[in-house]
Amino acid sequence: MSGERHPACLRRLHWAVAAGVVVQLALGWGSEAIDGDAGMRLLRIHFQLGMVLLTLMLLRLACRLMRHMPPADDGEPRWRRRAAYIVHAGLYLLLFLLPISGYVIWVWMEAPLDLLGVLRVPRLFVPPADDEAWRAIAWYVHFACVWLLSALVALHAAAALWHQWVRRDGLISRRML
């Protein structure tokens, strides 16, 4: 069992992204449930936080590539190490796909691209006026990824809590605090 901690930049970014994802899910589902201006305001905050999370994930990826990572726990069976790798890779993939697909939807809606009233996200494409196929694809990707992310987050949290409280190996405190 490795007692080595993850680099401080990854620990901080992990918890910032985790908190942001919880808020994002609430904002996204809330904006779908509320009609009118209030729902649109939630959706606008949802877009802005999505762009912040994309930035945090880019920082997280850079930190992960530049820092030494602790080795996987040797005492774990191979299948469990592989499952953890797949879940983590899925989380990374989804946390890039979701803001990108959300950006495509947002641009297609011709919605404001300001970020927290300070920055402006560049418009990287102009959607064709007569073809909404890519918008529909982006929406379906976004929708499916939200549910997949929710499942992986639940699985990830359950595994961490299982390590911490059932196995009592202190994984959370050992690696992530």
C-alpha positions, 0 to 999 in steps of 0.5 A: 500500500502506497502512503505517498500523497498526490501532488498538492496541485492535483489535490486542490484541483480535484476538490475544486472540480468535484465541488464544481461538478456538484454545482453544475449538475444542480444548475443543469437539471435546475435550468431544465426544470424551470421555465422562462428567464429564471431557467435561462439565468441558471443555464447562463451560470451553468455555461460560465461554470462549465468554462471555468471547469474546462480551465480547471481540467486543463490545469489538472491535466498539465499538473498531472503530466508534469508531476510525479504520481504515486504508484498504485496500491500494490495490494489491490487485485489487478481487476480493481486497479484496472477498474479504478484506471477506467473510472478515472480515465472516464471522468477525465474524458467526460469532464472535457466532453461536457464543457466542449459539447456545452460550448457548441450548444451555447454558440448555436443558441447565439447566447452571450459568451462572456465569462463572469463579466470579465472575459469573453470566450471566443466564438470558434465557429459560426453555425450554419443557419439551415442545419442544426444537426451538429447542435442536436448531436452536441445536445445528445452527447451532452445529455448522455455524458451527464448521466454517465458522469453522474454514474461514474462520480457515484462509483468513484465516491463509493469506492473512495468511501469503501476504502476509507470506511470499510477497508479502513486503509485511509485512502482519502486521508492518505492520498487526497487531503 
